[in-house]
Amino acid sequence: MPENKPIPSLVRLSLKRLPSIVKSGVSVACEQLVDKWYKVKQTNHTKVRQRRREPVEQVLLTSGRVREGEEQAFSGDLADTVLEYEHREQFDQYETSHVELDTDLTAWTKAAVLQLQTWLEEAAVPGLVNHIMEAVLKGLEEAMVEKNTMLHKQDTPAGMAKINTQMCIIISFLDCITSPVLSVLNVTLLLQTVRNYLYTRLDKFTGLRQLNLGEGSHGYVPELYRNYFLSGVSCMNSLVKFSLHCDSFDQLLQQLASSCSSTLQSLDIEGSILVTDISVSYISEMKRLVELNMFSCGLTSEGQARVLINLPHLVDLRRGDFLCDAVEWIAWWPEAKDKRLKVREFYSSESYHFHTQDQMELVSEYCPNISKMRFMFSKEHFIEFTPLQKFKNLRELNICGGDFYGDNLVDLLEVAGHQLTSLDLYYIDQLDLKAVALMSVYCRNLSKLTFSNCGFKSIYLDTTDNVDSYERQLQARDQPVIELMQPMPSLQRLSVSSSCCLQYVSLLVTSACNLEELELGVSIDVNDQFICEMLCHVPSLKRLNIRGSERDDLTIQTSEMLLDSCPSIREITDLRAWLGVYPREVDQLQNNIRKYNWDLYLGEDMEKDTEEALRRAGLKEKFDRLREQFGDMVMIP
């Protein structure tokens, strides 16, 4: 049986509970503020009408909105004069820019926000400030999602106006986390409205050390938050990590270099076409950079080369598909002949994909510390694999394309296989039992091995009449090769997503006595019997993922055998996608996990995840109404 879940600490339990507390507390506060405001306005409105005894006229837009005082409470006779909203489903979700709070409600909201902010800053343990603020942010998001759900259920303009006002107040509560004591801010996964609001408050986060601004406007309107980004960065003097995809620009990098060039160690400006060669000097001032991502920016190859030679501590060049072009420039400059880069990762070009042998020789000369390589092979450009053995520090090799024997991949592994700890093979052909056995001989230090869409030779003896005797002899000749197979004690992660016989999987699994993670693709025809025979060889198995099996003899019995034979098992994922497993069986297993407090994960329920995504996008109620009208013909995207 799997181990029990460890008892979480009081701090972890509190942080887990905090978002729901914030959500309920802020929701109640917003409702009380709006109700109080409506009562005051209604009282004043009644007094004015009694004094003037004049009917109130309001100008209506074609959409049914009120031009002035739109967010006022409408009740009684006044509600009947307001037209229904047209095209309510087309409203931008969470959009509250048309809402303007009056002086009284604004003052009450600011007081409530200040009270919460003060309490958070004074009561939070210094080492937990970032976690607490993250939990508060999550709670505010949940409150917004809940209010948006309620908005879709409203049928009157008065009700919609009331909920809109409450959402506007909830957004105002985001000011409670705009504090100089916060050191980490990541807006990547937040709602767009929340991100946009935080963009306008960046100058309040003066104590940040890590800032991830996501993708801004995704490159569509890069000037939208330009001034906010500039003013915010100018107040941050301790940044260690900065990330803004798509919307970075030259002036922003200039401000970064001016404010925190002495502290910045990680810079991520991927996809920012407004970053040009003007920024070369600014990035070059950031001498402490260890990690850099300038993939798909507006820099030329020459500019990229000058950035690389001016950063002496750069190690991690993320998505550096331009490395070959930059190294060619460095090799051409006489003053840079003796320069050597500390970059550790080679990433094949995403524009022309394949590299020549001359290019790779230059990279091996100017980047001798390359330890991780993603390489795409083409005979027209590279002829064979053996030149890659010049990379003496290679540890992780990811190869796409080529033949195991015909392109001398086997020779490369014979020379450099002993230094590899990770080998990922994609679309590699000519794989047979001998190839697998040679990998176990040459690559004895592998901890990770992956086969994806590779071409495995059939190892079943075909006795049909359409196979000649010579081919039968070739097939039979492979059988003794199994004896060459060597133990692979270091192998901990094995992934096979290629169409192949079970004997290949069995051969690899039985040789990896310390295997912890096993992932099998949909084309691997495993069943309960195979799993049962395999379990005695993998007592340390922690994770099993069999993707979308279409066999009816792979049943819930597999999970039961895993629970009995593998005490370290922690994950059995994609169980719901197995044809031989029924939903009630998965539910029963989930109940046992909760009942016995097992530390076991069955993967995400994709249907529930889709429902949650629709709810956050404000579309769930729309799809629910369509389903009520049209039934199961409505498909969730």
PyMOL commands that set and color helices and strands:
alter all, ss='L'
color gray80, all
select helices_A, chain A and resi 10-52+77-80+88-90+103-123+126-152+157-177+192-199+202-204+226-234+250-260+277-284+301-309+323-332+334-336+357-366+379-382+386-390+409-419+433-442+469-477+479-484+502-511+528-535+557-565+575-577+583-596+606-617+620-633
alter helices_A, ss='H'
color red, helices_A
select strands_A, chain A and resi 184-186+210-212+241-243+266-268+291-293+316-317+345-347+372-376+396-400+422-426+448-452+493-497+517-520+543-546+571-573
alter strands_A, ss='S'
color yellow, strands_A
deselect
rebuild
show_as cartoon
